[in-house]
Amino acid sequence: MKNKILLFAAFLSFTVLLISSCSVGALVNIKAQEITHPVSHTDNFYSTDGNLITPNQYEVIEPFSFSFTKWGVSSIIDIEREADISDELNDLIEENNGDAIVNLIISVSDAPVNGLTFFTKALSFWGSLIFIPLTIAEPSSERAIIAASSVAVYIFTPAAADIKVEGKVIKIIKK
């Protein structure tokens, strides 16, 4: 009976940890909710009065590119995943006396530090997988502390995403 309980606990632990993923990477939502000028992922955009502006109606003032790193938690828990780039985009337009941004590209890549956090997450995964069933089979405070701390480290492993934002500030040509 004791072996069946141990086997069931191991299976249950493995299933729960597998469902919550065994990867490292920050989930990030990039937003620009307070943008004061038109911004487009293409080379066309609609002006504030609703007219379609095409490339022959504007000139490129300044191509731009900036990068930043966003930290989060690599688990099913949603902690600090939003990054707002409104201020940066508004500043770029105003500094260049522009009217809009076109060809906006946002790319996200895995930060190099995630290799180290993956190692930490893998160790805590295996610690959880081993010590949860052991604690259930033969309860002791030491095993319970190791099991609980392994689960906590696994759930709250930090991760980072490197984000690059590129585009072009443009000025509408007055005809």
C-alpha positions in Angstrom: 0.0 0.0 0.0 2.9 2.4 0.9 4.4 1.9 -2.6 1.1 2.6 -4.3 0.8 5.9 -2.4 4.3 6.8 -3.2 3.8 6.0 -6.9 0.5 7.9 -7.0 2.1 11.0 -5.3 5.0 10.9 -7.7 2.6 10.7 -10.7 0.5 13.5 -9.3 3.5 15.7 -8.6 5.0 15.1 -12.1 1.6 15.9 -13.7 1.1 19.1 -11.8 4.6 20.3 -12.5 4.4 19.3 -16.2 1.2 21.2 -16.7 2.7 24.3 -15.2 5.5 24.1 -17.8 9.2 23.4 -17.5 10.5 26.3 -19.5 12.0 29.7 -18.6 10.8 32.8 -20.3 8.9 35.9 -19.3 5.5 36.4 -20.7 5.3 40.0 -21.8 2.4 42.2 -23.1 3.7 45.3 -24.9 1.2 48.1 -25.1 1.0 51.8 -26.0 -2.3 53.0 -24.6 -1.3 56.6 -24.0 0.0 57.3 -27.5 -0.8 60.8 -28.8 0.0 60.4 -32.5 -0.8 57.7 -35.1 1.3 54.6 -35.0 1.3 51.9 -37.7 3.0 48.5 -38.2 2.8 49.2 -42.0 3.8 52.1 -44.2 0.2 53.5 -44.3 -1.8 55.0 -41.5 -4.9 57.0 -40.8 -4.6 60.6 -39.8 -6.4 62.0 -36.8 -9.2 63.2 -39.1 -9.6 59.7 -40.6 -7.8 60.1 -43.9 -5.6 57.3 -45.2 -2.0 58.5 -45.4 0.3 56.6 -47.9 4.1 56.8 -48.3 3.9 59.4 -51.1 2.2 61.8 -48.6 4.9 61.9 -46.0 8.7 62.0 -45.6 10.8 59.9 -43.2 12.4 62.1 -40.6 14.2 59.6 -38.4 14.5 55.8 -38.2 14.7 54.7 -34.6 15.5 51.7 -32.6 15.5 51.1 -28.8 15.8 48.0 -26.6 14.9 47.1 -23.0 14.7 44.0 -20.8 11.4 43.1 -19.1 11.6 40.8 -16.1 8.8 38.6 -15.0 8.0 35.2 -13.5 8.2 32.1 -15.8 5.2 30.3 -14.6 1.4 30.2 -14.9 1.2 33.0 -12.4 0.7 36.4 -14.1 3.1 38.9 -12.4 4.2 42.1 -14.0 3.9 41.1 -17.6 2.9 44.4 -19.1 5.3 47.0 -20.5 4.0 50.3 -21.8 6.1 52.0 -24.5 3.7 55.1 -24.9 6.1 57.6 -23.4 9.1 56.4 -25.5 7.0 56.6 -28.7 5.5 60.0 -27.8 9.0 61.4 -27.0 10.4 60.2 -30.3 7.6 61.9 -32.3 7.9 65.1 -30.3 11.7 65.3 -30.3 11.8 64.9 -34.1 8.8 67.3 -34.7 7.0 64.4 -36.4 3.4 63.5 -37.1 3.3 59.7 -36.7 5.3 56.5 -36.6 5.3 53.9 -39.4 6.8 50.5 -39.9 6.8 49.8 -36.2 8.3 46.4 -35.4 8.4 44.9 -31.9 10.5 41.8 -31.5 11.0 39.8 -28.3 13.8 37.3 -27.6 14.9 35.2 -24.8 17.4 37.0 -22.5 20.8 35.2 -22.0 20.2 35.1 -18.2 17.4 32.6 -18.7 20.0 29.9 -19.2 20.9 30.3 -15.5 17.3 30.5 -14.4 16.5 27.4 -16.4 19.1 25.5 -14.4 17.5 26.7 -11.1 14.1 25.8 -12.3 15.2 22.3 -13.4 16.8 21.6 -10.0 13.7 22.8 -8.2 11.5 20.7 -10.5 13.5 17.5 -9.7 13.6 18.5 -6.0 9.8 18.7 -6.1 9.4 15.5 -8.0 11.6 13.6 -5.4 10.6 15.2 -2.1 6.8 15.5 -2.5 6.3 11.8 -2.7 9.0 11.1 0.0 7.2 13.5 2.3 3.9 11.8 1.7 5.3 8.3 2.1 7.4 9.1 5.2 6.5 12.5 6.7 9.2 14.6 8.2 9.6 18.3 8.6 12.9 18.4 6.7 11.4 16.7 3.7 8.3 18.9 3.8 10.5 22.0 3.9 12.6 20.9 0.9 9.4 19.9 -1.0 7.6 23.2 -0.3 10.7 25.3 -1.1 11.3 23.4 -4.3 7.8 24.1 -5.4 8.0 27.8 -4.4 11.3 28.2 -6.4 9.8 26.4 -9.4 6.7 28.6 -9.4 8.5 31.9 -8.8 11.6 31.5 -11.0 12.3 34.9 -12.5 12.9 35.3 -16.2 13.7 38.0 -18.7 12.7 39.0 -22.2 14.8 41.3 -24.4 12.5 43.6 -26.4 13.5 45.6 -29.4 11.3 48.4 -30.9 12.1 49.8 -34.3 10.3 52.1 -36.7 10.3 55.4 -38.5 9.2 58.9 -37.4 7.5 60.7 -40.3 6.3 64.1 -41.2 3.2 64.6 -43.4 4.0 66.6 -46.5 1.7 69.7 -46.8 0.4 70.1 -50.4 
